Every structure is written in C-alpha cells, then in structure tokens.
Amino acid sequence: MALKMTPRRMSRAVAVDFQKREHSRKNRLNLLARYVGRSYGPGQALDTSSHPLAMIYQAVTTLVPNLVFRDPVVAVSTEFGPYRQYARIFELALNHLVRHEIKLRRTLRKVITDAIFSDGWIKVGIADSGRSLDLGGEEGSLKIGQPYADRVDGDDIFYDSMARDLEEAKRIGNRFRLSKQAAMDCGLYDPDEIRKLKSRYDYPVKAEVSLLSSGTQVSGQARDVIEYVDMVECYCPEDNRLVTMPYDPEGTCDKYLRVGNYEGTDEGPYIQLGLAYVPDNILPAAPASVWYDLETTANKVARKLARQAERQKSILAYEPSAAEDAEEIREASDGDTVQVDNIEAIKEVSFGGVTAEGYQFMVWAKQWFSEMAMNIDLLSGAGSNEPTATQAEMVQSNSNVRLSDLQNIVYQFTTDVCRALGKILHTDPLIELPLIQRRGGTEQQVYYTPEMRMGESFDYTFEVKPYSMARQDPNVKVRRLLEFTSSGIPALVNAQMMLGPSFRIDNALDILGRNMGIDELDELIDIQALSKTLALMMDLLNRGVPIDQKMARFLMNPTVGGPGGDGGEGLAGPGAVRPQQPNPMAWMAPGISPENERNSMAQETGGELQSTYTRPGLPSRALL
C-alpha cells in the first residue's frame, strides 16, 4: 500500500516540524550552556559570565543518580499457566539483553539528563538504517539485526507540530548522520541517490548542543577525512511504515530513499520521557527552565558579593605625631610588644566588605533553589537548612513525595522501553542467547531459542521491579538481611510445618526476599536441603516427637551436636513446637519493623541533618 503523503509533502512537513521546535532547541542549548559552564569549550553559545554557584550542575548530578543508580530488573509474568515456565526463561533473556547487550542504565541516565533540560527520547528497534553510525562511536559496534534502545538527541527529534498529544501525531522521527561511503555500501539505499545528497557541511551551521565543546567551525581537514550526510527516518502510524529520506531544511526532497513496514509495539519506536506534563502540549516543562531564573539571580548576587569582598581592605590610620609609632607597629611581628606614646592616635580602619543583607539574600536564593529542585541539599547528603531535626524530617518527607513521583515516571518509562524490547526479543526468529538459571541453589545452563517461544508478546506483562534501579544503603541492606534470617526464615519454616506440602516455602522465600531487596537469596539458602530437613521434621511431628530449638538446630545442622546437650530449653521450653499446639511465632526474634527502621534512621540522621549544614550566619568580615 502506497503512503498517503508524497515525498515532497513529507519533506515539507518535516521541515516545518523542525522549525516549530527551534525555540525549544535554543532554550535547551542555553540551559545546557549554563550547566557546563564557560570553561567547557569554545562554543559560541556558552555563557561567558561567571557563575560561581553551579546550582543547576549540582541539581542534575544529584537527581540523576537518585532516579537511576543501577541496572533495571524486569519481571515478566503471564496469566496463562502453560506459559509460565517460558516466562521465566523470557525474563532471564530480557534482563540479559537489557543489562549486558544494550547497557540500558547508561542510556537511561543520558535520557533523564535530557528530560531535565527539555524532553528525553529513546528509539527502540533492530539495528538498521535509522541510527547514528559515528566513526569510532559506541553505536558503530552494533551488528545489523541486533535489538537496540538508543537515545535520540533533542536537536534531532521531530514530530507532528499540529498534534496536541503523541497519540494524535501523524508522524514522528529523527535526524541521523551517516558517512556517505557507508550509506552507499550498506545495501539499504540506492548508491546513485546517495551520491546526489548534499554533505552535512553544505548546510548553514546552526547552534546545536553537539557544538558546545567544539565550536561551529568545521575544519577542511576533518571534512577530507570523512564526509557525512544527514538523513531522517520517519514513523507514520496511520500507514504503519518507516520511511527514510534526505534531511532537507528547505523541504524540497522528491524521492524516498527507503520505505519499510514497522513491526513493533502499537506505541511506535519512539518513547518520550517528560518530567512535568503540560496540557495539550507534547513538549513537557523542563525542570531546568524553572530553576534558571533563580540560579541567575543567586549568581548575580554572588558576583556582587565577590566584588565587595575583593574591595574590602584594612589600613592603619594615625595622626602625624604618631608616625614613628605607626611604623614600628607595621614592622612588628605577631606577638611582639611595641611602646607607643598615644594609642588613641593610631587606629585600624576597614573599608568595603560583604554586606549582611546581600549575603542573607544569596543564602535565601540557594535555599529556595534547593526546595524547588526537590531539596537537593538533603538528596546530595549536604544536610538541611532547618534548625531542628523534626523540621528537617518534615522537609525530607515532603521532598520524598516529589522524588517518588519522578521515580515512578522514570520506572514507567523504563517499563515501556523494556516492553518494546520484549516484543522484539519474542518475535525475532534468529536471536539465541545462552543464559544461567539458578534453581534450588544450583546453576543450570539454559538457552533462549525461537523454538521455545509460546503465545504472543501481549500475553505477557512486563514490569520493572520497584527500587531495582535505586541505590540501596549498605546499612539498611544489612539490617534487612539480618531481619530476613532472624525473623523471616523461622516464620516461614513454622508455616511450612503447620501447613505441610500445601505451603510452597520456596516461592514464599523468593517473594519475601524480592520484596525486601535481597538479590542474593540463592546464595544464602539451599532450597533442596531445606525441604529435606522440613520433611524430616514433619515426619517426627507426625510420630508425636516434640521438637524444641535444640532439636531443630541439630536437624538443620547435625554437626553441632545432639539435641540432648546442655543449653537446651527442654521439651517444654518456650520455643517448643508441639503438633497439638503449633506456634508459628515461637522462633521469631524481635524483628526490625518498617516503623522501627524509620525511627532508627531518623535518630541516626537527625543530628547529622542539623550539624552537617547549619543555618549560615555572617561573620564580621564574611568572605565567599
């Protein structure tokens, strides 16, 4: 079926779409110039004024690791019973692809940075034409036919400028560059048409983010080494087609270079990340644009205070009759004694210096910026501006709500990306992956092959596991591990002894460990050995043999000695388990409840919140 739009109409529409994004691209460039600072490179767009308070830089480098710190872990589930065994292998294969082949964590951090300054985009597909193949870049290492999830730069993305939502967009695509020789040799395009294309150096040079570090001038020597051409790949949802055509700012292209069917998710190959929704606009609100004015104001005041500090000076004033005494004082070393005739005739006088009002205003601006940026002082570990631990905790709780919302947005975005990758993985007839599956404490070699696939991709649910990308505090992890071993395992063991074979202790341990954030469960517990021991305990209980803690320890580990040794509580001890009166909580040590954990952390950090960052005061001669 032919496309509804002719090449000339499509070319004009794409040119208009690029023009409509011109303002947002310039704004993004301005914000990024402030982010990198004036020493980043010779780029003409760099802000040449001094900004001693790098507040936007601090906000970005604090938020990004709080949103993505580790690789995502994807859970694949299905409501169809016969498909569940395959779903486990499918989950292993998808996580292998995400972590080791695509390295999605690095891409996510870049896209989140884009979203802070404008909007972030990821393109999902199989390596083909619509990708950057920069010489020596990481993109060039991908093989044709390999799944990818690549960041699309904000200067290269375009979409239907008349649409109010992505679902309404008639087209969406991206510009990409390719060496002219590679385009002729790849076999995807007509070499004669590629030879006719203008070089990217023949178009007027516009200020783009990629030129911040290198400037706008392209040397003839670089052009002689390799010649690039610019193309665009456009997805047309109504036709379900992907078209490739030359990039032409004037919109005069008369022929498509390539037209192909799109086989992917219903949402298309382009996935957008926006951190603040704006009604009836595809472009979201950029947090950095909200911070910009406050950062500008704070740095204006900081520069003024710096000039005041530079002008500050102290001099020794004296009356003519005290000239000799003043000279002796000037030449005296610290701690020396000097005899003077009249001390009142000599006086040290100070001029200039930082004003208290200006300094207090700068502190207010920094504090308000921190609150606007989700309290980055707390998130970065710098401390709090609040005078008491209670107030600091309240501020932290409020900032956690906003941060949790951003994390939720990022996790949903990552889920959408993984769902698109999952469909490619499920339908690819060629891909095969060697995997390691851990079951029952042992590692098994399995292979993900096209022959084992069952059902359609929409039969499966994809979800990024909560907190899988977050940084986990080592102290909290140790506490949860101790709670798991001292409270969780004994409780589940008792439940198994009460309920018998109807209780799946292996699944219960897996669910409990997963929700507590314990990834090393298979390294801690040998499920097969545990099942045998529990079966032996059940047999003893069925015979009427009571089992106390000493007997249980012996059954769990026979090398520690028999159940009749000293130190046991006896058959009637408080820890005994009798078949006529089961007590599932008898072996549970006092655990660390979520409330206890919050209170403990509040006590430990409350003092730090006050002492780490006290409310600044102004010394008699304050310097920046």
N, C-alpha and C positions, 0 to 999 in steps of 0.2 A: 504494500500500500504506500502510495506516494505521500510525502509530507505535505501538510496543509499550507506551509509557508514556503515561498520560493527562496532561493539563496540570497537574492537581492533584498527582499523584505526581512529575512532573518538577519542579514548583515546590518541593515539599518536599525533594526530593533535592538541588537546587541550594542551597537554604538551609542544609542540613546540610553540604554541601561547603564553603561559605563559612565556616561556624562551625569546621570542622576546620582551616582554615588561619589561624584567628585568632591562634594563638600565634606562628606563623612571621611573620605580618604585624607583630605587636608587636615581635618581635625585630629584624626588618628596620628598623622605624621607629627603634628605639633605636640601632642601629648607624649609620644614616644621620644621626641627630641628632649623634652623636659625630663623624662625618665632616665635617659642615658647620660645626660649632662653635656656640657660644652666641650669636654676633652675627648669625646668618643671618636671623632673623626673630622675630616674636612668638609662634611656635608653642609650645603648651604642652608638647609632647613634647621640646623642646630641653633638652639637658643644661646646667644653669646653672652648673656648676662650671668652674673654669679648667683648661684643658688646653694648657699652653704647648708641649708636644711633640705636634704634629699628625702622629702616626706613621701613622694609618690614611689620612689625606689624602695623605701622601707615598707610601704603598704603592699606592693606587688610581691616582694621577696618574702613577706610574711604570709600573705593569703595563699599563694600557690602551694607551698608545702602543707598548709593546713587543709587544702582541698584534695591534693594528690601527693602522697608521700611514697606509696608502694604500688606494685602492680595490682590491677584489679583481679579479683577472683570471681569467675562466672559460675553460677549454679544453673544447670539445665534439668528441668523436670517435665513430666508429662502426665496427663490424666488417663492414658491408655496403658493398662497393665502389661501387655506383651511388649511394649516399647521401653520399659523402664531399664532393663539391662543394657540396651543400646544407648539409652540416655546417659548412663554413667560413662560409657566409653566416649560418647559425643562430648560430654563435659570435659573429659581429660584432653581430647583433641582440641577443643576450642580454647581452653586455657593454655595449652602448649603453643597454639598459633598466636594468641594474644601476647603471651609473655616472651617467648623465645624467637618467634619468626618476625612478628610485627613490632615488638617492643612498644606496646601501646602507652606505657607510662610516660615515656619521653614525649610522645606526640600529644598526650593529654595536657602535660604541663605547658607546652607551647600554645595549645589552643586556649587554655584558660588565661594565659597572658594576653592573647589576642582579645578575648572576651572582656577583659578588664579595660582595654582601650577602645574597643568597638564591639565586634562580634567575632566569634570563633567558628571555623568550619572544618569539617573532616569529610573527605571523599572516600567512599568505600567501593571497591570493585576488584577486578582481576587485572593485573598489570598489562597495559595495552598502550594506547596512544595518548590518552589524556593525562599525562603525568610529566613532572619535571624530570629531565634527564641531564642535569647539570654535570659538567665534566668534573670527575672526582668527588661528586656528592654522594651521600648515602643512598639517594634514590637510584643511582645508576647500578647498584648491585642487585636489584630485583630482577628476577627472570620473568619472561613473558609467561603468563598463565598463573603467576603466584598471587594469592589474595593480598590486598593492601588496605590500609586505613591511613591516609596521608592528610596532613594539614594543608589547607588551601589558604594562601595569604589574602589578607583583606584588600590588597591592591589588585588582585587577580579575579576575585569572585564578582559575579554579576547575576542579577535576577530580574524578573519582570517588574519594571518600575511602576506599573499601574496596579499591581496586586497589593492588597492590604494584609495578606497572610500568605505564608508559603504554600498552603493548600490551594490558593487561588492562582498561583503563579503559572503562567503558560510556558515558561522556560526558566532554566537556571543552569549556570555553567561556570567555567573558569578559564582564564587565560593560562597558557603554559608555554615554555620555551623549549626548543629542541634544536640541536645542531643541524644545519642544513644537510650535511652529509649523512647523518644518522637517519634523518627523515626520508632521504632517498633510498637508503639501504635496508630499511626495516621491512619493506614489503607491504606496508599498510596503505601507502599513498602512491599516486601516480608520480613517478620521478619527474616527468615533464612539467607537471603542475607545481611541484616543489621548486624547480629551478626558476620559475617565474616569480616566486614570492620575494617581497622586499625583505631586506635584512632588518632586524630589530633596531640596528643603529641608524637606519634611514628615516625613522620616525622622530619627531621632535621629542627631546628628552624632558620628561616631566618629573617633578619632585616625588619620589617614592621612598618608602621605608628602606628598601634594599640599598639605596644610595646614601644612607646616613653615614656609614663608615668609609665609603669610597669616593664620594663626591659625584657630581653629574657629568664629568668629563670622561669619555671613553678613549683611551689611547689607541692610536693606529696599530701599535704593536699587538695589543690584545685582540683587535679585530682581525689581524692577519693570522693569529694562531688558530682561532675557531670562529666560525660565523654562525650566529644563531638566527632562527626565525621564530616569530610569535604566532601561535595558533590558539583557537578557542575550541573547547568541547562543550556542547550544549545539550542538556537533557530536556526533551519535550514530553511532559507527562501525558498529554492527550493522545499523542501518537506512540508513546512508549518507545521512543527512539533516542539514540545518541548520535549527534552529528558533529563532525569535525570540519572546521573551516578556518581560513586565514584570519588573523586578527587585523582588522581594518578600522581605525578610528573614524574614517570618513563614511563607512558603511557602503562600500561600492563593490563588494565581493559578488561574483556572478555564478560561482560553482562551489558545491560542497566537495571537500576532499575525501570524506568518508561518511557513510551512513550505516548504522547498525542497530539491531534490536537491543533493548535494555532488559536484562534478566536479573532482577534483584528484588528488594523489598518494595512494597507499594509506596513508601515514602520517597523513593528515589535514592540516587547515590550520594546526595549532598545532605549532611546533617549539621544543623546550626546549633551553636551554644550561645545563649544570651543570658546575662545575669540579672537583668531588670527589664521586664516586659513593658512595652509602650502600646496602648490600644491602637488598633488599626494601622500598625506600622510593622514592617518586617524587621527593620533595624532596631535593636534594643537600646536602652540607655546604658552608656558606658560609665562604670563607677569612676574611672579616672577623670572624666569630664566634669563630674560633680565635685571632685576633690580639687580641681585645677585652680579655681579662684582663691580658695582658702590657702593653698600652697603658695600661690603667687603673693598673696598678702603677707603671709608669715615670712617669706624670704625678703620682701621689700623692707619689712621692719628689721629683720636680722641684718641686712646690709647696712641699714641706718645705724643700728647699734654697733656694728663693727667699725663704722667710720667714727662714731663717738668714742669708742674705745681707743682707736688709733690717735685721736686728738687729745686724749687725756694725758696730762703731764703734771709733775710735781716739781716745784722750784723752791729755792731757799732765798727768801727776801730779807734784806737787812737795811738798817739805817747807815748813813755814811760813816758815823762814828764807830760802827761795829764791823768795818770792812776786814780788819785783821782777824777778829774772832770768827767771822763767817768763813774766811779762807781756811782757818785751822779746822773748823768743823767739816768743811768739804773734803779735806785731805785725811781726816781721821778715819780709821777703820772701825768696823763694828765692834762695840765693846770698849773702845778707848774712852778716856776721860779728857775733857777739854775745859780749860779755865776761860771764862768769859767775864767781861765787865758788866754787861747788862743783857740778860737773856731775853728780855722783852723787846730788845732791838732786833732780834733775829726770829724769823718765823717761816715755817714751811707752808707753802700755799699750793693748792691743787686746782687745776683748771680742766674743764671738759669732763669726759667720763660718761658712762652709760646711765641713762635716766631710769628711774624706777618705773615710771609709767610705761615707757616703751618696752622694758623688759617684761613687765607683767602682761602686756598685750601680746607679746610674742609667745609667752607661755600659754595664754588662753587660746591662741590660734592653734598651737601644737596640740593642746588638749582636745579642742573641738575637732580637729582633723582626725585625731585618734578615734574619737567616738564615731565620726562619720565613716571611718574605714573599719568598723566592727571592733573597735578597741584594740588596735594593733599593739599597743603597749603591753597588754596582757597576753595577746596571742604570741608575740615575739619573745616573751619572757622578761621584758624590761621592767615590768611592775605596773602599779596603778597610781593614778593621781589622787585617789580618795584617801582621806585622812584616817579612816578606821577600816579594820578588816571586814566588818559587816557591810559597810558601803561598797567596799571593793568586791565582795562576793555578790552583791546585788547587781553591780555593773557587769561582772563577769557572766552572771546568769542571763542578763538581757542580751549581751553580745553573743552568747552561745546560741540563742534562738535564731539570730540572723545568720550566724555561721552555719548552723544546722540546715537552714533553708538553702543556703548556697551549696552545701554539700549534697543536699537532696537533688538540686538541679543538676549538679555535675554527675551524680550517680545515675540519674535517669538518662542523661546524655550518653554516658558510657554504656548503659544498657542498650540504648538504641544502636550504637555503633557495634556492639557485640552481637546483637540480633541480626544485623545486616551481614556481619562476618559469618555468623552461624548458618545463614541461608546459603551463602557461597560455599561454605565447607560441606554442607549437607547435599548440595546438588552438583558439586564438582565431580565429574566422572573419572578424574585422573589422580587426584591427590591421595597419597598414602602416608601415614605418619606412624613411626614406632613410638610407643608410649610405655610408661611404667605405671602399673596399677598396684596399689597397696591394699591388700585384703587380709584380715586376720593377722596383722603384724608381719606379713611377708610380702615381698615384692614379686610381681609377676609381669613378664613381658607380654604386651598385647599390641595389636596393630589396628589402626583405624583405616579401613579399606572401603571402597564403594560398595562391595558386595554385602556388607553387614548393615547397610542403612535400612531403616524401617520408617514407613509413613512419610508425611510431608513436613517441611520445616515449620508450618503453622501448627503442627501437632505438639510442639514443644514450647515451653515457657523459659525465657532467658531472664536472669536477674543477677545483677552484680551484688555480691554478698555485702550486707551492711558492714561498714567500718573496715572493709578489706583494703581500702586504699589509704586509710588513716595511719598516722604514726601512733604506735602503742607505747605508752610509758613503760619502761622496763620494771619499775617498782610495782605498777598496777598489774602487769603481767605476772610477776612473781606471786603477788597476793592471790590472784585468781587461780594460779596453778596450785598453790597451797590449799585454797578453798576447795578446788576440784578433787584433789587427792584426799583431803581430810574429811570432807563432808559429802561431796557429790558421789564419789565411788561407793562408800559404805551405804549410802541411802539406796542407790540403785541395786547393790548386791542384796540388801534386805528385801527390796521389792521383788527381785528375781526369786528369792527363796519363798516369799509369800505367794506369788502368783504362778510360779513354776514355768513350764515351757511357753505359756501364753504371753509372757513378758519377753520382748526382744531386747535384751540388755546391750547387745552390740549396737543396735540402732539408737537406743537411749543414750549410750555413751557418746556416740557420734554427734547426736543433736545437742547434748549438753556441752560438749567440748567446742562445737562450732559456735554456739551462741555465747560462750564465754571467751571466744577469741583464741582458743588453744589449737594451733595448727599441727602440733607435734603429737597428736593423740596416738597414732600408730606406733610411734617410737616409745611411748610410755607403757602401753598395755598390749599384752598378747591375748587377744580375744579367745583364741582356741584353748590356751592353758586355763584362762579364767572360767570358760564354760565347763571344762572338765572338773575343775575344783568345785564349782557350784553344783554340778551334777552329783558329786560325791557327798556334799553337804546335804542335799535334798534326800539322798538315799539314807544317810544317817538319821535325819529327822523323821523320815517315814518309818524307821525302825524304832523310834522312840528315844533316840540318844540325844540328850540336850547338848547344845554347842555353846560354850562360853567364848570369851575373847581369846583365851589361851589356846583352846582347841581350834578356833578359827585361824589364828596365826600359824599354828602348826600345819593345818591343811593348806593354807596359802603358801607356806614356805617350810617344808618338813625339816630343813637343815637347822632350824633354830632350836630344836628340842621338842620333847613330848609335851602333851597337854597337862600332865600332872606335876610339872615343876613348880618351884616357888614363884611367887609373884602373881599367880592367877587369882581371880576373884571367886573361883569355885563355881559350881553349877548353879548356885542360887544368887550369884552376883548381879549387880545392877545391869551388867552388859549381857546377861544370858538371853538366848533366844530359845523359846520353847514352842513346840508345834501347837500346844493348846492356847498359847497367848503370844502371838507374834508381835514384835515391837520393831517396826521399821526404823524408828528414830534412835534406837538404843546406841548404835555405833557412831552416830553423827557427832563430831566435835563441834563446839560452838563456831559456826561459820562466819564469814565476813559478808554480811548482807549489803545490798546496794546502799542502804541508808548509812550503815557503818562506814562503808568505803567513802561516801561523800563527806561524812563528818570528819573522818580521819584526814582526808586530803585537805579539807578546809582548815583544820587545826595546823597541819604542817605548813600550808602555804599562806595562811592568814598573816603571820608575822612577816613572811617574805614580801607579800604584797605591799606592806607598809614600809619596810626597811629598804627594799630594793630601789624604789622610786618615791622619794618623799616629795611633798609639795615644794616646788622651788621657792627659795627666798632670794632677796637681793642683798649681796654683801655691800659694804660701804663703798667699795670700788669694784663693781662687778665687771668681769671681762667675759667675753664669749669664748 
